Every structure is written in C-alpha cells, then in structure tokens.
C-alpha cells in the first residue's frame, strides 16, 4: 500500500471565484456568437448541444448577449430560437 502524500491526496473543494465564472461566461458568450455567425439562427437546445458545455453557462451567456442587444430570442415550441441582431 502506498502512503498518502500531498501529491496523491485529493484537493479540497474550493468555490469558484466570481471572477472566474464571469470569465467563463464571457468565453461561452463568444462561442455562442460564433455558433450563430457560422450556423445562423438556432434553438437554445441546439446551441447547448453544439457547444457541449455547461447548460447553465450557455444560459448565462445568452442573458449577457441579450442584455447587450446582440441577439434576439423568439419563443418556439418549448424553447427559444436565437438569432444575431
């Protein structure tokens, strides 16, 4: 049996600083923007699948882009269709 050392012990869970989350949202917003530039209007579900990341981050990114008047969202069935303005 190998004794536990500092290198083999699991690191304690640390809360993600708000600055890191904001940065991640900004990066995700850029990815959403590029997906819309390259693929045209898409549903929120399509964007989440295409970006293959955190659905929560995609939602934050969409909110950011909407607040900046960069996108429009229209209801479509059980989701929204997103397009660039």
Secondary structure, 3 states (H helix, E strand, C coil): CCCCCCCCCCCCCCCCCHHHHHHHHHHHHHHHHHHHHHHCCEEHHHHHHHHCCCHHHHHHHHHHHHHCCCEEEEEECCEEEEEEC
